[in-house]
Amino acid sequence: MFQIAIAAHSSPPSEDLSKKAREFVQFIKGNEVAILLGGYWGLMKVVADEAIKDDIPVIMILPIERNIEVPKEVMRIDSGMEYRARSVPLIRSADAVVALGGGAGTIIEILLAYAMGKPTFILKGNGMSSDLLEKAFPQYVDERNVAKLNFFNDVKELAKHVLSVNGNKGVEERFG
């Protein structure tokens, strides 16, 4: 099972961003994938609901601050960790990371993915803070070139590239 962590905004998304998130799920279905999420609110809820509708396994690694109900189809993991700390097992458990748009939490997860050598795919053009990452880090976060950051305007192209790395478990960690 190819595990895709989704980094996504925690606030209610625009209709346009919701549509893009649903399209992403549609493009990856039927490919023996599972979706990893850090919550069931905001854009993460849109992704989860669409995946559940299409019988894609959904695993949620939840922070201690939000004790919420999740759909019965979801594999729930109560991390016992605060928001940012729960991002570590979320990203570590992924074979690839997809950022659909967000703020500080999404950016933290992108940087964690880079540091862990995870293939990382970022949807831009959504008016979110994560859109600005390409200006700061057009390909790599630092001189170590651990894992290329891949930026896309088109959801279908992003999904195609995510699925193309199926089987790549990232690079061996070379630094702390």
Protein Blocks (a to p, Z undefined) as FASTA:
>chain_A
ZZddddddfbdcdfklmmmmmmmmmmmgonlpadddfbdehjllmmmmmmmmnopacddd
ddfklccdddfkbccddehpafklmmmmmmmmpmbdcdebdcfklmmmmmmmmmnopacd
ddehkopaklmmmmmmmmbmblnomaacdddfblklmmmmmmmmgoiabjadfbZZ
